[in-house]
Amino acid sequence: MKKKIYIDFDGVLNTYTGWQGNTELFEPHAGAEKFLRKLSRTYEIYIFSTRNPLLVAEWLTKHDLREYISGVTNVKEPAYVYIDDRAINFAGNYEEILDKLEKFEVWWKKR
């Protein structure tokens, strides 16, 4: 049985540069198809987004990525791992988290 993983949509699968409305889903990030293809060999992949799951599913189909995805949801379910552009990993040290939070900037905003 494959382990379940969740991948964030905006900023991970697409070329998100900041909120531009419900219907702007951006183009796929370079290498997204190869990334999903490789992951799908070992993992059961779900897409997590605060966007409308139906719009995200349509985007996946439009860009020929749907075959790698087991589902799209806006509910954070239990998983082996989450891949997200806005995540801070907790490693047991609260002071470290506070420091990371103070310095945090999403990758696509870094100069």
VMD Tcl script that draws the C-alpha trace (Angstrom):
set ca {
  {0.00 0.00 0.00}
  {1.36 3.41 -0.99}
  {1.80 6.11 1.65}
  {-0.50 9.11 1.25}
  {1.07 12.53 0.70}
  {-0.52 15.94 0.26}
  {0.92 18.60 -2.02}
  {-0.14 22.24 -1.79}
  {-1.40 23.69 -5.06}
  {-0.45 27.40 -5.11}
  {3.28 28.00 -5.15}
  {4.16 24.31 -5.44}
  {2.46 22.99 -8.56}
  {1.78 26.30 -10.27}
  {3.69 29.53 -10.90}
  {1.74 31.40 -8.22}
  {2.98 34.94 -7.59}
  {0.28 36.10 -5.21}
  {-3.50 36.07 -5.08}
  {-5.10 37.33 -8.29}
  {-8.63 36.03 -7.83}
  {-10.50 32.74 -7.82}
  {-10.12 32.05 -11.53}
  {-6.39 32.81 -11.95}
  {-4.77 29.42 -11.42}
  {-1.48 30.24 -13.20}
  {0.58 27.91 -15.37}
  {2.25 24.74 -14.07}
  {5.61 25.19 -12.41}
  {8.49 23.93 -14.57}
  {9.10 20.26 -13.82}
  {5.73 19.67 -12.15}
  {4.78 16.80 -14.44}
  {8.09 14.97 -13.97}
  {7.91 15.55 -10.20}
  {4.37 14.14 -9.94}
  {5.18 11.21 -12.21}
  {8.14 10.19 -10.03}
  {6.20 10.63 -6.78}
  {3.21 8.67 -8.07}
  {5.35 5.55 -8.42}
  {5.81 5.40 -4.65}
  {3.09 7.58 -3.12}
  {-0.64 8.14 -3.34}
  {-0.83 11.86 -4.14}
  {-3.54 14.27 -3.07}
  {-3.65 17.99 -3.78}
  {-4.55 20.29 -0.91}
  {-5.77 23.82 -1.61}
  {-8.02 26.45 -0.09}
  {-9.26 26.99 -3.64}
  {-12.35 25.32 -5.05}
  {-11.32 21.65 -5.47}
  {-13.30 21.36 -8.72}
  {-11.34 24.24 -10.29}
  {-8.06 22.65 -9.22}
  {-9.14 19.27 -10.64}
  {-10.03 20.97 -13.95}
  {-6.60 22.66 -13.98}
  {-4.89 19.30 -13.41}
  {-6.84 17.80 -16.32}
  {-6.12 20.79 -18.59}
  {-2.38 20.41 -17.96}
  {-2.32 16.59 -18.25}
  {-1.45 16.06 -14.57}
  {-4.66 14.41 -13.35}
  {-3.43 10.85 -13.92}
  {-0.93 11.21 -11.06}
  {-3.44 12.53 -8.52}
  {-5.75 10.45 -6.33}
  {-7.84 13.42 -5.20}
  {-8.14 17.14 -4.57}
  {-9.38 18.51 -1.27}
  {-9.54 21.62 0.90}
  {-9.53 19.47 4.05}
  {-6.19 18.63 5.63}
  {-6.33 14.87 6.10}
  {-3.79 12.64 7.91}
  {-0.81 11.92 5.67}
  {2.74 10.63 5.66}
  {4.02 14.07 4.63}
  {2.83 17.47 3.41}
  {4.65 19.44 0.72}
  {3.89 23.15 1.01}
  {5.53 26.45 0.10}
  {4.42 28.05 3.38}
  {5.44 25.37 5.86}
  {7.79 25.60 8.80}
  {8.95 22.23 10.11}
  {8.71 21.79 13.87}
  {11.72 19.87 15.19}
  {10.98 20.14 18.91}
  {12.40 23.61 19.58}
  {9.92 26.49 20.04}
  {12.60 29.19 20.01}
  {13.79 27.91 16.63}
  {10.22 28.12 15.33}
  {9.83 31.70 16.55}
  {13.08 32.64 14.78}
  {12.02 30.89 11.54}
  {8.61 32.55 11.71}
  {10.13 36.01 12.12}
  {12.37 35.47 9.06}
  {9.85 33.54 6.96}
  {9.29 34.43 3.33}
  {7.79 32.18 0.66}
  {10.31 31.06 -1.97}
  {8.59 32.86 -4.84}
  {8.90 36.23 -3.04}
  {12.61 35.92 -2.28}
  {14.79 38.31 -4.18}
}
mol new
graphics top color blue
foreach p $ca { graphics top sphere $p radius 0.5 }
foreach p [lrange $ca 0 end-1] q [lrange $ca 1 end] { graphics top cylinder $p $q radius 0.2 }
display resetview
